[in-house]
Amino acid sequence: MPAHQVSDNRARAIGLAMRHTHKRLCSRIRLLSGAGDEQFIAGWTDFVAEVEAGFRHEESIMERLGYPALQRHRADNACALRALHRVTPQVETGDTALARQALGALGDILALHRFAVGPLPAGGHLHHMPAAGQVIGKPVRHERHGHARHH
């Protein structure tokens, strides 16, 4: 099998794993966010367990397929999980305010992962976006708009 074919298959598998996990978690975030306090509290522990399982599944696929930014991705996931665990005692005592904020932040992290990896182009190659402030390539001036873009 040609090397680019393996890369395409890996990219698709990683992209599918991330989309599946993120879609499921975003759906759960919406449901829990819209729940009253009683339902929110009752569903919190299961939600946190689902996030943990989803992240483990996603990371295991990324590891098996050699995802180049796995360490950074794991760090993001660990930060999100720490936040969920940190607010759990408050949820258990009936205070849902910070946990609801944590849900919003988790949704933002999931979106960040989607944009950091980006959609799969026609060829299926997975390209990780540069870290904030990192520039790849030389700026190219586009005459029509007069803006410099990096390629």
Secondary structure, 3 states (H helix, E strand, C coil): CCHHHHHHHHHHHHHHHHHHHHHHHHHHHHHHHCCCHHHHHHHHHHHHHHHHHHHHHHHHHHHHCCCCCHHHHHHHHHHHHHHHHHHHHHHHCCCCHHHHHHHHHHHHHHHHHHHHHCCCCCCCCCCCCCCCCCCCCCEEEECCCCEEEEC
